[in-house]
Amino acid sequence: MNEDKYWEEQRIVNDPQEVKVYFNCEICGAEIYEGQEYYDCDVGYLCEKCFDEEQEIYKQSCERIAGEKYGD
């Protein structure tokens, strides 16, 4: 699904005038509304977009190639 379309649908479904804000994303500050998916991580509550970015950063930081030396 197109990211812009996804966020537009989320905006419509989660009209802040009608839905309670439960959390704010620790990274970007996005409001996480009742019924919306979020991630409870070591860094705090994350929206889906920030979780995906954090996951990619973590993956890159621990990616290794067998046979190569690391940490020297």
C-alpha positions as CSV (number, residue, x, y, z in Angstrom):
1,M,0.0,0.0,0.0
2,N,1.2,3.5,-0.8
3,E,2.5,5.1,2.4
4,D,0.7,8.4,1.7
5,K,-2.6,6.6,1.2
6,Y,-2.0,4.6,4.4
7,W,-1.4,7.7,6.5
8,E,-4.5,9.4,4.9
9,E,-6.6,6.4,5.8
10,Q,-5.2,6.5,9.3
11,R,-6.0,10.2,9.6
12,I,-9.6,9.6,8.5
13,V,-10.1,6.6,10.8
14,N,-8.4,8.2,13.7
15,D,-10.0,11.7,13.7
16,P,-8.5,13.2,16.9
17,Q,-11.8,14.9,17.6
18,E,-13.4,11.5,18.1
19,V,-10.7,9.1,19.2
20,K,-8.6,9.2,22.4
21,V,-4.8,9.6,22.1
22,Y,-3.1,6.8,24.2
23,F,0.6,7.4,23.5
24,N,2.9,9.5,21.4
25,C,5.8,8.0,19.4
26,E,9.0,8.5,21.3
27,I,10.9,9.3,18.1
28,C,8.7,11.4,15.9
29,G,6.0,12.4,18.4
30,A,3.1,11.0,16.2
31,E,-0.1,10.4,18.1
32,I,-1.0,6.8,18.6
33,Y,-4.8,6.5,18.9
34,E,-7.1,4.0,20.5
35,G,-7.2,0.9,18.2
36,Q,-4.1,1.8,16.3
37,E,-1.1,-0.6,16.2
38,Y,2.1,0.5,18.0
39,Y,5.3,-1.1,19.3
40,D,6.4,-1.2,22.9
41,C,10.2,-1.3,22.7
42,D,13.2,-0.6,24.9
43,V,13.2,3.0,23.7
44,G,9.5,3.5,24.4
45,Y,6.3,3.4,22.3
46,L,6.9,3.6,18.6
47,C,4.7,4.2,15.6
48,E,4.9,1.7,12.8
49,K,7.1,4.0,10.6
50,C,9.7,4.6,13.3
51,F,9.7,1.0,14.4
52,D,10.6,0.0,10.8
53,E,13.4,2.6,10.7
54,E,14.8,1.5,14.1
55,Q,14.6,-2.1,13.1
56,E,16.7,-1.3,9.9
57,I,19.3,0.6,12.0
58,Y,19.5,-2.3,14.5
59,K,19.9,-4.8,11.6
60,Q,22.7,-2.8,10.0
61,S,24.5,-2.5,13.4
62,C,24.7,-6.2,13.9
63,E,25.0,-7.5,10.4
64,R,28.2,-9.5,9.9
65,I,29.9,-11.7,7.2
66,A,31.3,-15.1,8.2
67,G,35.0,-15.2,8.0
68,E,35.6,-11.4,8.5
69,K,37.0,-9.9,11.7
70,Y,35.0,-7.3,13.7
71,G,35.8,-5.1,16.6
72,D,39.5,-4.6,16.0
